[in-house]
């Protein structure tokens, strides 16, 4: 299978989206000159150029694109060539309004922006596939081609009649019979039984709560319908260029796609990542989470940061630029956590359109701007670090994450609307990050043999295979820490008998979960060690022999178990029935990690400093606004500066070091 190494050719990739169709021809040569001077070796071309390439149905204008690719090749810059199918031209919506998406209330979403297509539309699909095929035929042998980029940030959903017919076909394939569908959806509730496939619709706007499993299946279907669009274009490209890798850019922690399923269909896994500079170290923790997820989707191998901002974005209420050093810090954080390439949106800042105030590698201040200087400095550093390409990050801890569980837990009609899957995932991962522990993310059915510690922040929905997988892990000697409201529902969002699966209760040492007792927004419950729980609590009864290291110390559940620890086989399983406040959660997970034999890559780190080992290099990154001194157990040399450090490393604010032990 083609790999990122084929595109990187022994170097870290560096570049960004290039939109020459927005600029006159005389600017193109200037762009190539400035790219070369900035160390750019990859330009993503054509992402939103459908209307330029096909100004009228069936008409092709490739002349300008020929010229651009030739110029980039002459400048020694490789091309990540996009199929521009994320944003159809106005002529498609005008001539074929059936290709436009409709929302759950039946309203048409019109052209004039982007992503205005129904993923199920055969007209849209046919035009997109023809365009992808023609691009492959014309540019498959172009010497600049390094990588194919299909679409952009997939996520469009549609509730139209065409999507309804497609949804029914998908359901027939999943369930086979209406009897099986009625059983899975629990349609005996509220007289929803279906007697004909033609009666089945997407979960459109209704007077009250819509069937939860119908909604869950529609989320699954939408992800699969979009994936069909991607794989059709991918296959057309691969048939002509089998040795050129194909990718599409994920949005970070995006609920619209099953990222595990999608990643299996990519040659290269890539992601767009935009932490908020105003959030300090919290943004660094968020970046680490997305990077660890992307690396894990790539099977632990290298991945590509397809988009980041060199400065401010333009879609937050207040858009803060990055202080001096932060662009460098976050870029090296991605490399430390497995990226073999760093790209930006975009190369040259647009002067018109909806993103004209979004930063770029070459901003409105031009090549003399302070902002562009930082881009050049980063490019020069990256060019000296080819040794890191292809190396891997090893983690002994894993955090479990599943899109089905996310979709199911986010619906109405729950005990509380406050728990959010992505926020809980972030809280638990951040606790490990602040404890200086590197973690992979994993699907709950993935074999866990290579890990010592597995954390489950919350997986409301767990399949039988996932529960058996957790049981094997613990009985084999692993340490499991599980959060509240986990294992409550099966794959059809059917509540398990007893409220929590019996196998999971046995593993955790729980006799009964009598009641879920959610907390109000801002409410806290005291725990027996003087800390507090937030968001949730539960009325638990444990089995004999199950230890209770923490109890509720106040409220209606005073004296009842809050955190349990149960020996099972050769391992242990903890259950955390609340969300401990951040310091308490960090201490709890750090204690479980120490018990499991999981250690930081570097001991004695100050707060806000992370250390990640990738291959033979130890990356140390200071996310704080103050300088720090980091103790070293042996002499190391910083590969970024050449400086040798014998027993300590001094890092400035937002400082980075890539250490090799002498």
Secondary structure, DSSP 4 states (H G I P E B T S, - for coil): ---HHHHHTTS-EEEEEE-GGGS-HHHHHHHHHHHHHHT--EEEE-TT-HHHH-SSTT----HHHHHHHHHHHHTT-EEEEEE-TTS--HHHHHH-GGGS-B-TTS-B--SSSS----TT-HHHHHHHHHHHHHHHHHHTT-TTEEEEEESSS------SHHHHHHHHHHHHHHHSSHHHHHHHHTTTGGG---SSGGG-------SSPPPHHHHHHHHHHHHHHHHHHHHHHHHHHHHH-TTSEEE-EEETT-TTS-HHHHHTT-SS-EEE----GGGTHHHHHHHHHHHHHHHHHTTTS-EEEEE--SS--SSSSS---PPTTHHHHHHHHHHHTTEEEEEES-SB--SSSTTTTS--SB-TT-TTSHHHHHHHHHHHHHHT-GGGTT--B--SEEEE--HHHHHHHTSSSSS-S---HHHHHHHHHHHHHHTT--EEEE-TTS--TT-SEEEES--SB--HHHHHHHHHHHHTT-EEEEESS-S-B-TTSPBPTTSS-HHHHHHHTEEEEEEE-PPPTT-EEEBTTS-EEES--EEEEEPTT-EEEEEB-SGGGTTSEEEEEEEETTEEEEEE-SEE-HHHHHHHHHHHHHHHT---SSSSPPTTEEEEEETTEEEEEE-SSS-EEEE-SS-EEETTT--EESSEEEE-TT-EEEEEE-
